Amino acid sequence: MLTAARCRRDHGIPGLDPEQALAFRDKNVMHRRAVELGVPVARSCRPDTIGAVAEFAAEVGWPVVVKPYAGWACGDTHRVDSADDLARVWPLVADARHDYRVEEYVRGAEYHVDSLLRDGEVVFEQLSRYTYSVLEFRDEPGGTISRKHDLTPAEQRILSANAGLLRGFGMRTGVAHVEFFLRDDGEVVFGEAAARAGGGSIVPAIEAGRGINLAGEWCRLELDPGHRPAAALGAETGTEYLCSDRYGRITAITTADELRALDSVLDADVWKGVGDVLAPPTASNDVLGWYVCEGRDFDDVRARFKTIRDAFQVRTEPAGEASCG
């Protein structure tokens, strides 16, 4: 992103310049800019020493999150639950401590907004709510469900904060993926933002549910000043990662075609096949694939998740013995 921004600056190409691109890439910059725009963020500190992290945890309470200031997909991100846990994590980050930041652990529902802008105006937005905690993805598959109908006042505030942040970060025409927390007391807290389409299966979920491809629409907005995305509304749509708690060499696995044949499933993709070796995940997108389904509302879609999840079967052969998961 920064290389592209420098090229635009040096050659007079429209789009994000380096100053603006940093607001979408550097979490230190983006949180500071969010505060300047009046949007609450998680409390944070620099991990200059292990003592600084311990003092911060004593102030905000355990757990805290140690994360790269320019990371992605939760790679090298650590949830630290105690002083003993900090002693375990510190050697993993100490040599590169200046590449990290420490944040309080924000409790509440997690949302994301996927947007398209043209000339500073939001011309498409999709609010979605995660069904899980990103930092606990090993315990529950990563799912997200659209929120199109009957939005609460708090959810409306998320959309308003999103539009203000994108304009304040300097985006004129482009695509963005922005994450928020909604605390139990109704406070909206900014998480992070990226000047790109959402990862994982967010793009196919929006295409299945709204009828537009985010990357394609972004290109059209750049090339055609008069274009406006014609997105459908439709039912609520959800997508969930496919996971297995079994590791070893795959001997059998449910196929994407078999998943697409299930009731309410709109699309699916399976990234692993027979012969591949499964190991414990190291990032939030280290999974076996995904599917998209539709339903009446958030609770209905989430219930359908379990039915589809139970239909997904993986057979592995660890140490020469077959098992199912």
PyMOL commands that set and color helices and strands:
alter all, ss='L'
color gray80, all
select helices_A, chain A and resi 2-11+18-25+27-36+50-60+83-99+134-136+153-168+202-210+214-223+256-260+298-311+318-320
alter helices_A, ss='H'
color red, helices_A
select strands_A, chain A and resi 44-45+64-68+78-80+100-104+109-118+121-130+143-146+174-182+188-194+236-242+248-253+265-270+277-278+289-295+314-317+323-324
alter strands_A, ss='S'
color yellow, strands_A
deselect
rebuild
show_as cartoon
